């Protein structure tokens, strides 16, 4: 799937609902019910991808997005290298995940300072955990520079439900 940089939040979309398995554009989130389904907000500063991060839908209004009605808190580990308790993940491991067994074993810590990432490393992996306890992993496979229509190409694996 594609997640657009800041300038593309209304054309490509920067909001992801894992329960609906779709990317939403900023102007598609009109109700609290729609807002509550959003798990992932991608913030890409510019087309050169010098600073990117995934943020909680509850924090979207602190960036260049409108506040999201009904937003649920989600925590992210944007840069695994800065997390001492996070696993190292490879593309092979990600591709071999056929169920959520591995995700269920993860402990996703609270991160104090939100750390961003650049396009220097591909693939890039980001961990997240929703307010309901669902855990997931995002694999960024490409940073596509296309001016104001720039985006990251990514795949997401997420638990179906928390137990």
N, C-alpha and C positions, 0 to 999 in steps of 0.2 A: 504494500500500500504506500501511498504518497502522503507526506505531511509537509505542508508548505511553510516557508519562513514567514516572519511577521508580515511582510508586504503581501503575502499570498493567502492570508487567513480568510479572505472573502472570496477568493477565486478557486484555490485548490483545497483549502481547509487545513486547519491546524489542530482540530479537536477530534479525539477518537473515543467512540463508544465500543468497548469490547463486547458488551452484551448484544449489541446490534451488528457488530462486525462491520462498522462503517465509519468513514471520516466525515465530519460535519464542518461546514463553513460557518464562520462567526455569525452570520445573519440567519442561520437555520435553527439556532437555539432560541426559541421564543417562549417556551414554558418551563416551569420548574421540573416537570416530569422529564422533558428532554435534557435539561441541565443535569439532573440526577443520574442520567445514564452515561455521562461523560467521565471517563477514567483518566484520560491522558490529554494534556495540553502541551503542544510542542512550541517552543519559542526559539526561532532562529533569527539572530540579530540582523543578518544581512546576507546578500548573495555569495559572499566569500566565505561564509560559515566560520568566521573567527570566534564566535561565541554562540553556543546553542545549549539548551537545557530543556528537560521535561519538568513541568511543574504541576502541582495539585490544582484541580479546577477551582478550589477555594481561593487560590492565589492569583488566578488569571487577571483579575482587575488591578493587581499591583504592577502588571506589565502593560502592554499596549492593547490588551483585550478588554472588552466590556466585562463587568461582573457577570458570572453565570448563575442564574436563578436556580436554586435547588442543588447547588454544587455540593459534592461529597469530598471529604478530605482523602487525599492519596499521598503516600510518601514515596520518594524516589531516591535511588542511588544512581546518579548520572555518570559517575566516573568510578568504575570498580577499583581502579588503581589507588584511589584515596580511601578505600574502605578496608580496614584491617581484618574484618571478620567476613568479608564477602568472598565467594568463590571466584576463581579464575574460570572464565567460560570461553570455549572455543566454538568456532563455526560448526565443527563436526559434532560436538555435544549438542548444540542447538538443533541441528538438523536431525539428530537421532532421537530427539524427544517425541515420543508418540502418545504419551499421556502426561498427567500432571504429577506423577510420583515425585520427581525431582523437585518441582516447585513447592510441594507440600513440606519438604524437608528444610527449605530455606528459612533462615532468620534474616529479615530485612531490617537493619537498624535504623533508628531515627538519625538523620544527618543534621548536624548543627548548621553549618554554613552550606548553602546550596552551591555546588561546584558545577561549572559548565564544561563543555568540551568543544573541540574544534573538529575540523575534517582531516586531521593528521593521521588518524587511525581508522582503518576499515578492516573487518567489521568492528563496530562499536556496540557494546552491550549495556543496557540500562535495566535495572531491577525496579519493580514497584510493588506496592501493597495497598489495596483499597481499604476504605474505612470498614468494609464488611469482612475483611480478612483474606480476600482473593489476592493471590500473588501472581506476578507475571514477569516476563522478560521481553525486552524489545531488542531486536538485532537490526542495526542500521547497516545496510549493505552498500549504499551509494549516497554521495552528496552530489546532487545535480544542480549545477549553476546555470540559471536561465534568467538572469536579471531579477525582476520583481516576481517572477514565477518560479523561483528556485525552490527546491524541496529535497527532503531526504526520502530515500526508498528504504522501507523497513518491513520486517515481519514481526509479529507479536504472538507469543504463546502465553496463555493465561489459564488459571484454574477455572473450571466451570462454576464451582461454588465453594465456599469455605465450609469446613466441617468443624 
